[in-house]
Amino acid sequence: MKEILISVRCLHCGHVSYVKSEQLISATLEPEIREAILKNTYFQGICSCCGQPYAYFHPFLYVDQAHDFVIYGVIDETHSDRGKWEQYASRYAHSVIVTSPPALREQILILEDQLDPKKIRHLKTLLQKKKTQYHRFSYEGKEADCYWFSAEDENGVKTQLGIPIC
């Protein structure tokens, strides 16, 4: 809805590119952006100089009126524009701050399933204690009376784990 230019420096060759991106994303008005976020392709690009892939992230606001939540994308949790976003958040039942594309994807899935992010974080902590062979857990969705998580081992191999809904 509000496009800005982001400068991105390629980590491979140092070339600086400018990428058009949104500062305000509406899940209702821009479902294609929502889909790209869920596919982990929205904050990605290819360097026009060396052809290598790159990732970027910048401050933005993701609003989902249908599910009554707002997500702040910030570079770090001490982002200076936080007060501006907090005023906007008071209109929604849930507001969350994220600092990376994977965290954004996960929070969208949690909030669209109408779950409490704190409770899902607690379930992830319990999984980490019980399934010590894995080190990264990410909420993937609610299906077939289970909460589903992807878990990654030290070799980068991902596994799906289900927790039955009581």
MARKEVO-415304 format. One record per residue (C-alpha): residue number from 1; residue in one letter; x, y, z. Coordinates in steps of 0.2 Angstrom, whole numbers, plus 2048, in hexadecimal, padded with zeros to 3 digits. Layout:
N
+-----+--------+------+-------+-----+
: num : residu : east : north :  up :
+-----+--------+------+-------+-----+
: NUM :      A :    X :     Y :   Z :
...
+-----+--------+------+-------+-----+
//
This chain:
166
+-----+--------+------+-------+-----+
: num : residu : east : north :  up :
+-----+--------+------+-------+-----+
:   1 :      M :  800 :   800 : 800 :
:   2 :      K :  80E :   80C : 803 :
:   3 :      E :  81D :   807 : 7F9 :
:   4 :      I :  82F :   80D : 7FE :
:   5 :      L :  840 :   809 : 7F6 :
:   6 :      I :  84C :   7FF : 801 :
:   7 :      S :  85F :   7FF : 7FD :
:   8 :      V :  866 :   7ED : 7FE :
:   9 :      R :  879 :   7E9 : 7FE :
:  10 :      C :  87D :   7D8 : 7F6 :
:  11 :      L :  887 :   7CE : 803 :
:  12 :      H :  890 :   7C5 : 7F4 :
:  13 :      C :  896 :   7D4 : 7E9 :
:  14 :      G :  892 :   7E4 : 7F3 :
:  15 :      H :  886 :   7EB : 7E5 :
:  16 :      V :  879 :   7F6 : 7EC :
:  17 :      S :  867 :   7F3 : 7E5 :
:  18 :      Y :  857 :   7FC : 7E8 :
:  19 :      V :  848 :   7F1 : 7EC :
:  20 :      K :  836 :   7F7 : 7EC :
:  21 :      S :  82D :   7F1 : 7FC :
:  22 :      E :  81E :   7F6 : 806 :
:  23 :      Q :  81E :   7FF : 816 :
:  24 :      L :  80B :   7FB : 81A :
:  25 :      I :  805 :   7EA : 814 :
:  26 :      S :  7F2 :   7E6 : 815 :
:  27 :      A :  7EF :   7D3 : 815 :
:  28 :      T :  7DD :   7D7 : 80E :
:  29 :      L :  7E3 :   7E3 : 800 :
:  30 :      E :  7F3 :   7DA : 7FB :
:  31 :      P :  7F1 :   7C7 : 7FD :
:  32 :      E :  7FF :   7C5 : 7F1 :
:  33 :      I :  80B :   7CC : 7FD :
:  34 :      R :  804 :   7C1 : 80B :
:  35 :      E :  807 :   7B2 : 800 :
:  36 :      A :  819 :   7B7 : 7FC :
:  37 :      I :  81C :   7BA : 80F :
:  38 :      L :  816 :   7A8 : 812 :
:  39 :      K :  820 :   7A1 : 804 :
:  40 :      N :  830 :   7AA : 80B :
:  41 :      T :  832 :   7B3 : 7FB :
:  42 :      Y :  82D :   7C5 : 7FF :
:  43 :      F :  83D :   7CC : 807 :
:  44 :      Q :  848 :   7C3 : 7FA :
:  45 :      G :  850 :   7C9 : 7EA :
:  46 :      I :  85E :   7C5 : 7DE :
:  47 :      C :  86D :   7D1 : 7DC :
:  48 :      S :  86D :   7D9 : 7CA :
:  49 :      C :  880 :   7D9 : 7CA :
:  50 :      C :  885 :   7C7 : 7CF :
:  51 :      G :  875 :   7BE : 7CF :
:  52 :      Q :  876 :   7B8 : 7E1 :
:  53 :      P :  866 :   7B7 : 7EC :
:  54 :      Y :  865 :   7C4 : 7FA :
:  55 :      A :  859 :   7C7 : 809 :
:  56 :      Y :  853 :   7D7 : 810 :
:  57 :      F :  848 :   7DE : 81E :
:  58 :      H :  842 :   7EF : 823 :
:  59 :      P :  835 :   7F8 : 82E :
:  60 :      F :  823 :   7F5 : 828 :
:  61 :      L :  811 :   7F2 : 82F :
:  62 :      Y :  807 :   7E2 : 82A :
:  63 :      V :  7F5 :   7E4 : 82E :
:  64 :      D :  7E8 :   7D6 : 82D :
:  65 :      Q :  7D7 :   7DE : 831 :
:  66 :      A :  7CD :   7CD : 82E :
:  67 :      H :  7D7 :   7C5 : 83B :
:  68 :      D :  7D9 :   7D4 : 846 :
:  69 :      F :  7EC :   7D6 : 848 :
:  70 :      V :  7FA :   7E1 : 843 :
:  71 :      I :  80D :   7DC : 842 :
:  72 :      Y :  81B :   7E8 : 843 :
:  73 :      G :  82B :   7E3 : 839 :
:  74 :      V :  83A :   7EC : 840 :
:  75 :      I :  84D :   7EA : 83F :
:  76 :      D :  84F :   7E8 : 851 :
:  77 :      E :  843 :   7E9 : 860 :
:  78 :      T :  849 :   7FA : 865 :
:  79 :      H :  843 :   802 : 854 :
:  80 :      S :  840 :   815 : 856 :
:  81 :      D :  82F :   815 : 84D :
:  82 :      R :  828 :   809 : 859 :
:  83 :      G :  81D :   816 : 861 :
:  84 :      K :  815 :   81A : 850 :
:  85 :      W :  810 :   808 : 84E :
:  86 :      E :  80A :   805 : 85F :
:  87 :      Q :  7FD :   813 : 85D :
:  88 :      Y :  7F7 :   809 : 84E :
:  89 :      A :  7F7 :   7F8 : 857 :
:  90 :      S :  7EA :   7FE : 864 :
:  91 :      R :  7DC :   7FB : 856 :
:  92 :      Y :  7E0 :   7E9 : 855 :
:  93 :      A :  7DE :   7DA : 861 :
:  94 :      H :  7F0 :   7D4 : 85F :
:  95 :      S :  800 :   7DD : 85B :
:  96 :      V :  811 :   7D5 : 859 :
:  97 :      I :  822 :   7DB : 855 :
:  98 :      V :  82E :   7D0 : 849 :
:  99 :      T :  840 :   7D3 : 844 :
: 100 :      S :  841 :   7C6 : 835 :
: 101 :      P :  837 :   7BF : 827 :
: 102 :      P :  836 :   7AE : 82F :
: 103 :      A :  82F :   7B5 : 83F :
: 104 :      L :  823 :   7BF : 834 :
: 105 :      R :  81D :   7B0 : 82B :
: 106 :      E :  81B :   7A6 : 83C :
: 107 :      Q :  811 :   7B4 : 844 :
: 108 :      I :  805 :   7B6 : 835 :
: 109 :      L :  801 :   7A3 : 836 :
: 110 :      I :  7FF :   7A4 : 849 :
: 111 :      L :  7F3 :   7B3 : 849 :
: 112 :      E :  7E9 :   7AD : 83A :
: 113 :      D :  7E6 :   79D : 844 :
: 114 :      Q :  7E0 :   7A8 : 852 :
: 115 :      L :  7ED :   7A2 : 85E :
: 116 :      D :  7F6 :   7AB : 86C :
: 117 :      P :  808 :   7AE : 866 :
: 118 :      K :  80E :   7AC : 879 :
: 119 :      K :  806 :   79B : 87A :
: 120 :      I :  80E :   795 : 86A :
: 121 :      R :  81F :   79C : 870 :
: 122 :      H :  81C :   791 : 880 :
: 123 :      L :  818 :   782 : 875 :
: 124 :      K :  828 :   784 : 86B :
: 125 :      T :  832 :   785 : 87C :
: 126 :      L :  82A :   775 : 881 :
: 127 :      L :  82F :   76D : 871 :
: 128 :      Q :  841 :   773 : 872 :
: 129 :      K :  842 :   76B : 883 :
: 130 :      K :  83B :   75B : 87D :
: 131 :      K :  842 :   759 : 86C :
: 132 :      T :  854 :   75E : 86F :
: 133 :      Q :  85A :   758 : 85F :
: 134 :      Y :  852 :   767 : 856 :
: 135 :      H :  857 :   779 : 859 :
: 136 :      R :  84B :   783 : 84E :
: 137 :      F :  838 :   782 : 850 :
: 138 :      S :  82C :   78B : 846 :
: 139 :      Y :  819 :   78B : 847 :
: 140 :      E :  811 :   785 : 836 :
: 141 :      G :  7FF :   784 : 839 :
: 142 :      K :  7F0 :   77C : 841 :
: 143 :      E :  7E9 :   76C : 838 :
: 144 :      A :  7E1 :   75B : 83C :
: 145 :      D :  7E0 :   75F : 84F :
: 146 :      C :  7F2 :   763 : 850 :
: 147 :      Y :  7FE :   772 : 851 :
: 148 :      W :  80B :   770 : 845 :
: 149 :      F :  81D :   775 : 846 :
: 150 :      S :  82C :   773 : 83B :
: 151 :      A :  83C :   76F : 844 :
: 152 :      E :  84E :   76F : 83E :
: 153 :      D :  85C :   764 : 843 :
: 154 :      E :  86F :   769 : 844 :
: 155 :      N :  871 :   763 : 831 :
: 156 :      G :  863 :   76F : 82C :
: 157 :      V :  856 :   761 : 829 :
: 158 :      K :  845 :   766 : 82C :
: 159 :      T :  837 :   75B : 834 :
: 160 :      Q :  825 :   75E : 837 :
: 161 :      L :  81F :   75C : 849 :
: 162 :      G :  80D :   75C : 84F :
: 163 :      I :  806 :   75F : 860 :
: 164 :      P :  7F5 :   759 : 863 :
: 165 :      I :  7E8 :   767 : 868 :
: 166 :      C :  7E0 :   762 : 878 :
+-----+--------+------+-------+-----+
//
